[in-house]
Amino acid sequence: MMDPMFEKDYGTPRRESTQEVTLEIDGELVTVPAGTSIMRAASEGGVNVPKLCATDSLEPFGSCRLCLVEIEGRRGYPASCTTPVEPGMKVRTQSPKLQELRKGVMELYISDHPLDCLTCAANGDCELQDMAGVTGLREVRYGFDGANHFDSQKDESNPYFTYDASKCIVCNRCVRACEETQGTFALTISGRGFEARVSAGQDQAFMDSECVSCGACVAACPTATLQEKSVIHLGQAEHAKITTCAYCGVGCSFKAEMKGNEVVRMVPHKDGQANEGHACVKGRFAWGYATHKDRILTPKIRKKITDPWQDVSWDEALDYAASEFKRIQAKYGRDSIGGLVSSRCTNEEDYLVQKLVRAAFGNNNVDTCARVCHSPTGYGLKATLGESAGTQTFKSVEHSDVILVMGANPTDGHPVFGSRMKRRLREGAKLIVIDPRRIDLVNSPHIKADYHLQLRPGTNVAMINALAHVIVTEGLMADAFIAERCEDRAFQQWRDFIARAENSPEATEAHTGVPAHLVRGAARLYAKGGNAAIYYGLGVTEHAQGSTTVIGIANLAMATGNIGREGVGVNPLRGQNNVQGSCDMGAFPHELPGYRHVSDSSARALFEAEWGVEIQSEPGLRIPNMFDAAISGTFMGLYCQGEDIVQSDPNTQHVTHALEQMECIVVQDIFLNETAKYAHVLLPGSSFLEKDGTFTNAERRISRVRQVMPPRAGYADWEVTIELAKRLGYEMHYSHPSEIMDEIARLTPTFTGVSYEKLDRMGSVQWPCNEAAPDGTPVMHIDEFVRGKGKFLITQYVPTDEKVTRRFPLILTTGRILSQYNVGAQTRRTDNVHWHDEDRLEIHPHDAEERGVKDGDWVGIQSRAGETVLRAVVSDRMQPGVVYTTFHFPESGANVITTDNSDWATNCPEYKVTAVQITPVAQPSEWQRQYSDFNRQQEAFLEHARGATEASAG
């Protein structure tokens, strides 16, 4: 593997072509794909042509004039970055004349550039400095007394990077990165000639502009014009390790650039197969939480949640936890305790937690946060296609002609994939958005949805049925595909059902609120527009009919033949970094690793032989069942690693009531999260920077997580689980996470070919990876479905039980925002709070006016489950009758008002449909007052423990 500190830059992007071209460069023959630039051909042949405006992540621009070459038979000195190769071409990259021209160009650059190289933050990482050396520039004849930009004001507004216009060489790389890579178009060149300089927006400060702080401009800048403040403060890094981001399900690869054990910066790895050198504000900059003062670094125990915490040793904490679990099982029975697997932890750690529950607890009471987000994906795709995961790579979207986005907001929730999607849309792909809210994709720079089907929350199945109805009744189906690839009887039953008049756009308009002609237009576009891909998110799954909608989406893809090749497919956008992995690892009460039911005796036998225990054949308790059992007095102990069910699960008061009934809750996390405030044992967790392992992203891509600093509390999470299991009488013998992955590979058919050696060699791999697919499976269901024949299933629309009434006339739906992540435990402890420091309620102007609510007013939101208070944002992004909020701040109480309605098949909560009323208020809700008091008490208990420890140490 190349040293990650020194990635080679080939100057221009790689070109794909079946035709190859051979040319001569400096007397050597070089063969490259047609369309390749001379600069890249030279670089691949080992010759590095000087450059400043060129970089291989951006299209060539040809402005710096450093990369001039000579071509035999041509006049002049063409730019090698913008000149494509031709057969038989003879190129010279070095000559006295070229040296003279390049030195003259560099002299002009340096004549208006501060010569503070020794104290410049980019010293050692500055392409301008490098090129001055390469061109042999030794003096500048023009002097520095004339007009210059040395006194230009720095823009320090962004918390993560600075903009120093005095060092700008107007190479345009940052502007092009904002356009081509990110797709925000926030930067421009203002002024002309000598006055030209990069500006954000209309000469605004970066923080006042449309900049989303993805860092693409910083990564592209060849000087210290755009520079990370961490580098300015800490200096240049001296080594780097490749690891994987621990935020969303895109799974971006990063270089953690380090000085000793301290992170200097996180740089998107351009060979990362999920992100290809791009990042977002979270992964690029919001890693400071790992060393935040709030980190829990010492184990703690207490008898009751009304007691202060007591700092203890690891041995004391683990001994106490194990003794309590044994006591509870002796008193209440084997099934009285359980565990929760984290979608933020590694595959290896998740595997060990479910193994702990099944082998050491002796039951199947294990679940994961996927229960409350994407469990309908698992059910729906397994039933129709045979595998409960997305079908494509992210890169597949580059081959899409039509993109249907339903119940997802990629530019906020999965921004790096959102940028990739926007690039394809700018190239001409058509876009259908199905969402109650006008998300950014509906209309943003150089992008406009062809159809925005702004349906009422809770009517997804009616909408999918209406689209399918048009495709069936207008003869838009892929008949040959269906005949060859799908079960005939099931298809005929579905076809007859979907053709009924009750499923027509005209009939469903009364439910969805979407005009029939728009639905018909969108259906025709999806069916006949070429390669059509569906991307969906929690706006599909978090409904009472979440599983039904996923089935309907799979039906659509099969009916039109849009599955099994590049540019099509059914693609769930997973919320957390390892949601896919936690499911793969057997974190559900009814499934062993690899999605094999616990009732399958042959599957159980494999694990029983490996683990040396008997595994229960009956499914254990799901998360909602655990809560109900706790309230009824039969579920009394919980091991919760890396999850915050108090903040993230619906009907918060029901959750906390359940936790208050339990006798021993063990929470393992990096902070005192909302669930930990109800815990009896608090075990320090480790961040992704402190452990080895793997994450699996939304495209089934398994990527390495590499430890870049020692665990700050002494143990990585996987080591803690092993220690707890040992104290429960079950030994796990692993010396490194690679050995855990080896066991996963032995027992899981889709992981048979996965090993750390292969991941290190290939960078990443997508499961299934086994003898049939030794290098992994980028696209699934190519020749046949995993289940054999695809199965169409009936999708009867059943209106949600959550109805609007005179008392609760509005529908609340929820989602995420770009700068914050999930429950906010990580991002709230970074400078991302500069963008979003509280959850707010978006409300349509008509609904606001009707209630006397103005922008910025405090409003009470009341539902059947509870009441909270938020600040209002009056916005026409909403439709009348629908309000929206995020859930990143615990004091907001977003889940105090969500009900415990859930998906019929999986118990996934119906977060997206809550009937509410909005009224102006002047004070917090009763729940918020109680929360504030409780939170102050728990924070005081934590401080008491810290103070006692410091006193004893002193």
Protein Blocks (a to p, Z undefined) as FASTA:
>chain_A
ZZfklccdehiacdddfbdcdddeehiacdddehiafklmmmmnopacddfkbcfkbcce
klnommgccdehiacjddfklmccdehiacdfbdfklmmmmmmmmmmmmmmcccfkkmpm
kgoiafklmmmmmnopabdfkbpmbccfklpccdfkbmkbccdfklpgolommmmmmmmm
nonopaccedehjlpccdehjhiafklmmbeolommmmmpmbfkbccfklmmnopafbdc
ddddfbbfnopacddddehjacfbdcddfklmklnopacfklmmmmmlmmgfklcfbdcd
dfbfkbccddddfklmmmmmmmmmmmmmmmnojklgccdddfkbcfklmmmmmmmmmmmn
opabdcdfklmmmmmmmmmmmmmnopacdfbdfklmmmpfbdcdehiafklmmmmlmmmm
mmmmmnopacddddfbdcfklocghiacfbdcdddehilmmmmmmmmmmmmmnopacfkl
mmmmpcfklmmmmmmmmmpmklpmklmmmmnopafklmmmmmmmmmmnopadddddfklm
mcfklmmmmmmmmmmmmmnopghiehiajddddfblmlmmmmmnopafkbcehiiafklm
klmmmmmmmnopacdfbdcddfklmmmmmmnopacbdcdehiafklmpghkllmmmmmmm
pmbdcdddfbdcfklmmcfbdcddddfklcgcddddfkopacddddfbdcfkopafklmm
mmmmmmnopacddfbfklmmmmmmmmmmklmmgcfklmmmnopacddddfklmnopfbgh
klbcfklpacdddddddddfbdcdfklmcccdddddfkbgcjlmmmmmccklmmogcdcd
dddfklmmmnopaehiacddddfkbccdddddddfkbcehiacddfkbfklommmmpccb
dcfklopacfkbccddddddfbdcfklmmmmmmmmmmmmmmmmmmmmmmmmmZZ
